[in-house]
Amino acid sequence: MNTIELKSDLHKIIDNINDPEVLSTLKSFFSQVINKETDWWEMMPESEKKIIGQGIEQLNNKEGITHSEVREKVNLLLNKNE
């Protein structure tokens, strides 16, 4: 996808948002990203940071599954649905 297509998609998404709070949040996010004022991690809600931390802890404890295992499971599910 090229820059023009990305911009067009973003415009369409924003044009369909009517909630002033969501628009304000997006404006703040874009301003911070463009001006590089804040690391994206600092903008993330604590609840999401906690979930990511739990995932990292699980991986460190060898409780996760590999990307190839996930792809294999997804392929099995998709093939069953055809």
Secondary structure, DSSP 8 states (H G I E B T S, - for coil): --HHHHHHHHHHHHHT---HHHHHHHHHHHHHHHHT-S-HHHHS-HHHHHHHHHHHHHHHTT-S--HHHHHHHHHHHHHHT-
